[in-house]
Amino acid sequence: MIEQIRGKFLGRSEGKVLVDVGNIVLGIICDAESFSETTEGEEVVVYTKLIVSQEDMSIYGFNSKEKRDVFEKLIKVSKLGPKSAIKILSSASIELLSTAIANGDIERLSSIPGIGKKTAERIVAELKDEFEPMQVDEVSLEAIEALVSLGYAKSQAQNAVKHARKEFPDASLSKLIKESLKILSKM
């Protein structure tokens, strides 16, 4: 229905990004990472999903089509609504989610905040055929998770690990984290 919105970024407020589209300011519900590094006044494109219920009409938005696609798949899972899907996308990267779902890794999925064991089993049962493992190795995923737990933004952690992995393709987890931290210190 509304595929994307282009406008001026005005900031974040209570889980929403505020986007000025002419004379209207939209409050678009989004995950924690989308637009976290965007500066006020910057032009943004928000990939959106309009959800209408009996009580509410909300726009959910993301900084990439891929993230929106994962969101749309997650909300198809029984007993998993848009608020839970946003919480999941705020807590895990698309790579981690895709790989865990495609591989049926219930343990990894249930370690994500907002997903219990039963929910993880339901997600795998209903979506396993819709996801393919992404070309991100387990060590890189763990390094990204470690950097995020240290307080870095998910996008920063992903970029640093990707660059460190290019330089040191066979690095162990500790070496990969160490090199990624060096890269992050230069940013």
Backbone as CSV, one residue per row, in Angstrom:
resi,resn,N_x,N_y,N_z,CA_x,CA_y,CA_z,C_x,C_y,C_z
1,MET,0.824,-1.190,0.000,0.000,0.000,0.000,0.874,1.262,0.000
2,ILE,1.610,1.505,1.079,2.599,2.588,1.093,3.959,1.902,1.125
3,GLU,4.649,1.873,-0.001,5.908,1.140,-0.123,7.086,1.856,0.522
4,GLN,7.141,3.169,0.325,8.244,3.925,0.905,7.834,5.369,1.087
5,ILE,8.531,6.018,2.011,8.298,7.429,2.291,9.645,8.122,2.220
6,ARG,9.670,9.247,1.522,10.894,10.038,1.398,10.627,11.389,2.050
7,GLY,11.534,11.805,2.905,11.335,13.086,3.560,12.536,13.483,4.392
8,LYS,12.343,14.536,5.207,13.414,15.061,6.044,13.321,14.439,7.433
9,PHE,14.438,13.864,7.886,14.512,13.235,9.209,14.514,14.322,10.280
10,LEU,13.564,14.214,11.230,13.475,15.210,12.301,13.946,14.677,13.646
11,GLY,14.201,13.372,13.720,14.673,12.790,14.975,13.896,11.528,15.327
12,ARG,14.167,11.038,16.549,13.502,9.833,17.053,12.749,10.194,18.321
13,SER,11.630,9.506,18.530,10.844,9.745,19.732,10.040,8.493,20.061
14,GLU,10.322,7.902,21.217,9.563,6.761,21.736,9.376,5.642,20.707
15,GLY,10.472,5.156,20.145,10.403,4.041,19.204,9.957,4.416,17.805
16,LYS,9.885,5.686,17.534,9.457,6.145,16.214,10.507,7.078,15.621
17,VAL,10.540,7.108,14.300,11.305,8.141,13.624,10.298,9.170,13.136
18,LEU,10.679,10.423,13.224,9.807,11.501,12.772,10.320,11.982,11.431
19,VAL,9.439,11.925,10.415,9.825,12.287,9.056,8.872,13.356,8.541
20,ASP,9.436,14.472,8.101,8.664,15.572,7.532,8.497,15.307,6.039
21,VAL,7.250,15.130,5.618,6.957,14.911,4.199,6.075,16.070,3.712
22,GLY,6.679,17.178,3.469,5.917,18.367,3.076,5.407,19.065,4.323
23,ASN,4.105,19.197,4.437,3.511,19.859,5.595,3.002,18.870,6.638
24,ILE,3.386,17.619,6.509,2.943,16.571,7.432,4.170,15.915,8.053
25,VAL,4.130,15.707,9.378,5.194,14.975,10.051,4.634,13.622,10.451
26,LEU,5.260,12.559,9.945,4.818,11.201,10.249,5.667,10.604,11.363
27,GLY,5.012,9.917,12.283,5.705,9.137,13.304,5.687,7.694,12.854
28,ILE,6.834,7.180,12.452,6.921,5.840,11.872,7.625,4.922,12.870
29,ILE,6.947,3.855,13.275,7.503,2.913,14.238,8.641,2.158,13.561
30,CYS,9.785,2.071,14.237,10.918,1.377,13.620,11.752,0.655,14.663
31,ASP,12.624,-0.214,14.177,13.528,-0.942,15.059,14.603,0.003,15.581
32,ALA,15.343,-0.446,16.575,16.328,0.410,17.236,17.477,0.837,16.324
33,GLU,17.847,-0.014,15.363,19.008,0.289,14.540,18.698,1.217,13.373
34,SER,17.540,1.055,12.743,17.213,1.878,11.574,17.289,3.359,11.920
35,PHE,18.043,4.094,11.161,18.185,5.541,11.284,18.828,5.991,12.594
36,SER,19.502,5.069,13.305,20.139,5.442,14.575,21.328,6.373,14.368
37,GLU,21.907,6.343,13.188,23.066,7.197,12.919,22.730,8.344,11.971
38,THR,21.433,8.572,11.756,20.989,9.623,10.851,20.942,10.954,11.603
39,THR,21.359,12.009,10.933,21.354,13.325,11.581,20.094,14.104,11.206
40,GLU,19.693,14.972,12.101,18.495,15.770,11.899,18.644,16.634,10.646
41,GLY,17.579,16.678,9.847,17.580,17.463,8.620,18.009,16.681,7.392
42,GLU,18.544,15.489,7.597,19.005,14.651,6.489,17.808,14.065,5.731
43,GLU,17.946,13.957,4.425,16.918,13.337,3.587,16.980,11.818,3.792
44,VAL,15.829,11.184,4.042,15.796,9.737,4.262,14.733,9.082,3.395
45,VAL,14.968,7.810,3.106,13.972,6.966,2.461,13.633,5.874,3.470
46,VAL,12.346,5.766,3.797,11.885,4.779,4.765,11.036,3.753,4.017
47,TYR,11.449,2.478,4.086,10.689,1.395,3.464,9.629,0.970,4.472
48,THR,8.363,1.058,4.074,7.277,0.991,5.046,6.323,-0.173,4.856
49,LYS,5.597,-0.427,5.946,4.501,-1.399,5.960,3.382,-0.766,6.776
50,LEU,2.233,-0.552,6.148,1.069,0.000,6.828,0.273,-1.153,7.423
51,ILE,-0.014,-1.058,8.718,-0.791,-2.109,9.379,-2.028,-1.461,9.999
52,VAL,-3.185,-1.974,9.593,-4.459,-1.456,10.072,-5.129,-2.532,10.921
53,SER,-5.525,-2.155,12.138,-6.275,-3.059,13.007,-7.546,-2.331,13.440
54,GLN,-8.377,-2.986,14.239,-9.617,-2.350,14.690,-9.340,-1.128,15.559
55,GLU,-8.261,-1.166,16.332,-7.968,-0.083,17.261,-7.022,0.972,16.714
56,ASP,-6.251,0.632,15.680,-5.132,1.486,15.329,-4.771,1.371,13.857
57,MET,-4.084,2.390,13.383,-3.483,2.345,12.049,-2.052,2.838,12.238
58,SER,-1.069,1.992,11.932,0.329,2.324,12.181,1.174,2.081,10.947
59,ILE,2.203,2.906,10.825,3.193,2.708,9.766,4.468,2.221,10.436
60,TYR,4.980,1.094,9.961,6.249,0.549,10.428,7.259,0.817,9.327
61,GLY,8.458,1.248,9.709,9.431,1.624,8.702,10.828,1.115,8.989
62,PHE,11.606,0.968,7.911,12.944,0.383,7.993,13.879,1.093,7.026
63,ASN,15.177,0.974,7.299,16.161,1.623,6.442,16.573,0.764,5.249
64,SER,15.984,-0.445,5.107,16.287,-1.282,3.941,15.078,-2.136,3.573
65,LYS,15.005,-2.475,2.291,13.925,-3.364,1.825,14.054,-4.739,2.461
66,GLU,15.292,-5.199,2.638,15.528,-6.527,3.207,14.951,-6.622,4.615
67,LYS,15.160,-5.590,5.404,14.646,-5.590,6.773,13.118,-5.578,6.769
68,ARG,12.536,-4.795,5.859,11.068,-4.773,5.744,10.546,-6.149,5.339
69,ASP,11.238,-6.805,4.422,10.808,-8.133,3.987,10.835,-9.137,5.140
70,VAL,11.875,-9.083,5.961,11.965,-9.976,7.129,10.826,-9.663,8.098
71,PHE,10.545,-8.381,8.309,9.443,-7.961,9.180,8.116,-8.545,8.677
72,GLU,7.883,-8.422,7.362,6.639,-8.938,6.783,6.516,-10.446,6.963
73,LYS,7.626,-11.156,6.871,7.599,-12.605,7.096,7.333,-12.920,8.561
74,LEU,7.969,-12.182,9.460,7.797,-12.437,10.894,6.353,-12.224,11.346
75,ILE,5.685,-11.191,10.826,4.321,-10.922,11.285,3.311,-11.936,10.747
76,LYS,3.729,-12.766,9.798,2.858,-13.856,9.323,2.813,-15.019,10.302
77,VAL,3.800,-15.108,11.189,3.871,-16.206,12.156,2.728,-16.051,13.152
78,SER,2.023,-17.141,13.418,0.896,-17.079,14.340,1.360,-16.641,15.726
79,LYS,0.566,-15.794,16.348,0.815,-15.247,17.692,2.052,-14.351,17.763
80,LEU,2.477,-13.833,16.622,3.623,-12.920,16.606,3.187,-11.648,15.883
81,GLY,2.953,-10.596,16.632,2.467,-9.354,16.056,3.577,-8.419,15.647
82,PRO,3.208,-7.256,15.100,4.209,-6.304,14.636,5.115,-5.764,15.747
83,LYS,4.571,-5.566,16.954,5.406,-5.061,18.047,6.485,-6.071,18.423
84,SER,6.123,-7.355,18.441,7.120,-8.395,18.729,8.149,-8.479,17.610
85,ALA,7.691,-8.358,16.371,8.608,-8.416,15.224,9.612,-7.267,15.278
86,ILE,9.157,-6.067,15.649,10.062,-4.912,15.785,11.072,-5.175,16.890
87,LYS,10.612,-5.744,18.001,11.510,-6.040,19.119,12.591,-7.035,18.691
88,ILE,12.193,-8.034,17.911,13.139,-9.041,17.419,14.165,-8.381,16.483
89,LEU,13.686,-7.544,15.555,14.597,-6.877,14.618,15.506,-5.872,15.320
90,SER,15.083,-5.373,16.475,15.933,-4.463,17.250,17.027,-5.214,17.984
91,SER,16.813,-6.513,18.194,17.741,-7.308,19.002,18.671,-8.201,18.197
92,ALA,18.381,-8.415,16.923,19.194,-9.342,16.127,19.352,-8.831,14.699
93,SER,20.478,-9.148,14.103,20.710,-8.753,12.714,19.917,-9.657,11.778
94,ILE,19.688,-9.156,10.573,18.981,-9.946,9.561,19.774,-11.211,9.255
95,GLU,21.114,-11.095,9.232,21.954,-12.253,8.944,21.767,-13.338,9.992
96,LEU,21.790,-12.929,11.256,21.621,-13.897,12.337,20.243,-14.551,12.254
97,LEU,19.191,-13.748,12.086,17.833,-14.286,11.996,17.686,-15.245,10.821
98,SER,18.118,-14.808,9.652,17.966,-15.634,8.443,18.686,-16.964,8.583
99,THR,19.916,-16.910,9.062,20.706,-18.131,9.206,20.096,-19.052,10.254
100,ALA,19.682,-18.491,11.379,19.095,-19.312,12.447,17.785,-19.948,12.003
101,ILE,16.938,-19.190,11.317,15.657,-19.742,10.852,15.892,-20.808,9.792
102,ALA,16.744,-20.509,8.805,17.009,-21.459,7.721,17.616,-22.757,8.233
103,ASN,18.473,-22.666,9.260,19.126,-23.855,9.810,18.317,-24.526,10.915
104,GLY,17.165,-23.933,11.268,16.348,-24.501,12.333,17.027,-24.420,13.694
105,ASP,17.848,-23.400,13.894,18.612,-23.237,15.132,17.748,-22.589,16.216
106,ILE,16.937,-23.403,16.871,15.997,-22.929,17.887,16.737,-22.337,19.078
107,GLU,17.878,-22.924,19.429,18.654,-22.417,20.564,19.117,-20.983,20.324
108,ARG,19.655,-20.712,19.151,20.124,-19.351,18.830,18.942,-18.390,18.769
109,LEU,17.844,-18.807,18.143,16.669,-17.940,18.062,16.122,-17.611,19.444
110,SER,16.050,-18.610,20.314,15.475,-18.366,21.640,16.412,-17.552,22.532
111,SER,17.654,-17.337,22.091,18.564,-16.471,22.855,18.335,-14.993,22.540
112,ILE,17.541,-14.712,21.505,17.221,-13.334,21.125,16.133,-12.816,22.061
113,PRO,16.328,-11.650,22.669,15.280,-11.106,23.545,13.947,-10.991,22.801
114,GLY,12.883,-11.444,23.445,11.561,-11.388,22.829,11.142,-12.699,22.192
115,ILE,12.069,-13.675,22.128,11.738,-14.973,21.548,11.996,-16.057,22.587
116,GLY,10.931,-16.722,22.992,11.073,-17.873,23.876,11.225,-19.127,23.038
117,LYS,11.375,-20.270,23.698,11.581,-21.523,22.974,10.385,-21.874,22.092
118,LYS,9.167,-21.719,22.614,7.975,-22.056,21.823,7.832,-21.133,20.615
119,THR,8.101,-19.866,20.825,8.029,-18.915,19.705,9.096,-19.244,18.668
120,ALA,10.291,-19.585,19.107,11.368,-19.956,18.187,10.961,-21.185,17.365
121,GLU,10.365,-22.162,18.018,9.917,-23.369,17.309,8.842,-23.026,16.281
122,ARG,7.921,-22.121,16.651,6.854,-21.709,15.729,7.445,-20.956,14.542
123,ILE,8.401,-20.073,14.788,9.038,-19.311,13.704,9.715,-20.260,12.720
124,VAL,10.476,-21.215,13.252,11.176,-22.170,12.388,10.167,-22.999,11.597
125,ALA,9.136,-23.496,12.274,8.144,-24.346,11.605,7.433,-23.604,10.471
126,GLU,7.116,-22.325,10.696,6.333,-21.585,9.718,7.171,-20.866,8.652
127,LEU,8.450,-20.589,8.958,9.237,-19.773,8.019,10.491,-20.437,7.461
128,LYS,10.799,-21.643,7.902,12.073,-22.266,7.502,12.287,-22.260,5.990
129,ASP,11.239,-22.513,5.213,11.368,-22.576,3.758,11.495,-21.206,3.101
130,GLU,11.200,-20.131,3.852,11.243,-18.790,3.276,12.590,-18.095,3.467
131,PHE,13.492,-18.717,4.233,14.787,-18.101,4.504,15.910,-18.992,4.008
132,GLU,16.983,-18.348,3.582,18.193,-19.059,3.206,19.308,-18.570,4.110
133,PRO,20.217,-19.474,4.493,21.322,-19.001,5.335,22.124,-17.948,4.580
134,MET,22.459,-16.873,5.242,23.262,-15.823,4.600,24.733,-16.202,4.710
135,GLN,25.521,-15.655,3.852,26.937,-15.995,3.804,27.725,-15.255,4.890
136,VAL,27.331,-15.470,6.117,28.048,-14.913,7.261,28.386,-16.082,8.162
137,ASP,29.655,-16.260,8.443,30.065,-17.399,9.255,29.716,-17.189,10.727
138,GLU,29.690,-18.267,11.471,29.327,-18.237,12.895,30.251,-17.331,13.707
139,VAL,31.538,-17.360,13.411,32.499,-16.543,14.160,32.185,-15.056,13.961
140,SER,31.866,-14.664,12.731,31.518,-13.266,12.464,30.244,-12.870,13.199
141,LEU,29.246,-13.753,13.190,27.991,-13.473,13.910,28.258,-13.271,15.398
142,GLU,29.076,-14.136,15.969,29.394,-14.024,17.395,30.175,-12.743,17.680
143,ALA,31.074,-12.367,16.777,31.841,-11.130,16.954,30.913,-9.913,16.904
144,ILE,29.967,-9.923,15.984,28.990,-8.828,15.888,28.182,-8.734,17.176
145,GLU,27.702,-9.878,17.665,26.931,-9.901,18.913,27.761,-9.366,20.080
146,ALA,29.033,-9.738,20.128,29.912,-9.275,21.211,30.084,-7.759,21.161
147,LEU,30.287,-7.213,19.963,30.471,-5.766,19.828,29.189,-5.010,20.181
148,VAL,28.052,-5.564,19.795,26.769,-4.934,20.149,26.586,-4.946,21.664
149,SER,26.971,-6.051,22.313,26.842,-6.127,23.770,27.795,-5.153,24.476
150,LEU,28.842,-4.726,23.768,29.761,-3.714,24.317,29.229,-2.292,24.117
151,GLY,28.103,-2.167,23.413,27.479,-0.855,23.261,27.573,-0.236,21.884
152,TYR,28.189,-0.929,20.928,28.270,-0.389,19.574,26.956,-0.617,18.851
153,ALA,26.627,0.270,17.928,25.438,0.101,17.095,25.641,-1.123,16.207
154,LYS,24.549,-1.797,15.921,24.626,-3.017,15.126,25.276,-2.767,13.767
155,SER,24.931,-1.652,13.128,25.500,-1.360,11.813,27.011,-1.116,11.906
156,GLN,27.446,-0.428,12.973,28.882,-0.202,13.176,29.596,-1.536,13.370
157,ALA,29.017,-2.390,14.202,29.623,-3.696,14.486,29.721,-4.530,13.215
158,GLN,28.658,-4.539,12.418,28.656,-5.321,11.185,29.727,-4.828,10.221
159,ASN,29.834,-3.513,10.064,30.842,-2.950,9.156,32.254,-3.266,9.628
160,ALA,32.497,-3.105,10.928,33.837,-3.364,11.468,34.223,-4.831,11.297
161,VAL,33.303,-5.735,11.596,33.593,-7.170,11.462,33.827,-7.529,9.998
162,LYS,33.031,-6.937,9.103,33.197,-7.216,7.673,34.589,-6.796,7.202
163,HIS,35.035,-5.591,7.626,36.366,-5.121,7.230,37.478,-5.968,7.869
164,ALA,37.291,-6.315,9.134,38.297,-7.142,9.814,38.373,-8.525,9.172
165,ARG,37.232,-9.067,8.762,37.180,-10.396,8.143,37.898,-10.383,6.794
166,LYS,37.796,-9.265,6.061,38.499,-9.159,4.775,40.010,-9.200,4.979
167,GLU,40.467,-8.498,6.022,41.904,-8.451,6.311,42.423,-9.765,6.880
168,PHE,41.615,-10.394,7.715,42.010,-11.635,8.404,40.939,-12.705,8.197
169,PRO,40.916,-13.333,7.022,39.835,-14.281,6.698,39.762,-15.507,7.616
170,ASP,40.868,-15.909,8.196,40.868,-17.108,9.040,40.992,-16.784,10.531
171,ALA,40.670,-15.560,10.913,40.843,-15.130,12.303,39.912,-15.875,13.259
172,SER,40.419,-16.103,14.460,39.600,-16.698,15.523,38.645,-15.624,16.041
173,LEU,37.711,-16.019,16.898,36.743,-15.071,17.444,37.442,-13.923,18.173
174,SER,38.389,-14.257,19.062,39.051,-13.204,19.840,39.852,-12.264,18.937
175,LYS,40.534,-12.807,17.929,41.306,-11.985,16.993,40.367,-11.086,16.181
176,LEU,39.231,-11.644,15.750,38.273,-10.880,14.955,37.689,-9.725,15.777
177,ILE,37.365,-9.975,17.043,36.837,-8.922,17.912,37.908,-7.855,18.129
178,LYS,39.138,-8.294,18.388,40.243,-7.355,18.631,40.453,-6.449,17.420
179,GLU,40.501,-7.032,16.224,40.717,-6.248,15.007,39.526,-5.332,14.722
180,SER,38.323,-5.819,15.004,37.125,-4.997,14.807,37.131,-3.803,15.743
181,LEU,37.570,-4.002,16.976,37.668,-2.905,17.939,38.685,-1.855,17.471
182,LYS,39.772,-2.313,16.843,40.757,-1.369,16.299,40.116,-0.508,15.224
183,ILE,39.343,-1.163,14.363,38.660,-0.440,13.272,37.661,0.558,13.857
184,LEU,36.910,0.128,14.858,35.909,1.009,15.481,36.562,2.200,16.173
185,SER,37.743,2.017,16.723,38.420,3.124,17.413,38.866,4.210,16.448
186,LYS,39.013,3.855,15.171,39.432,4.826,14.158,38.260,5.568,13.551
187,MET,37.027,5.087,13.798,35.838,5.703,13.201,35.470,6.988,13.900
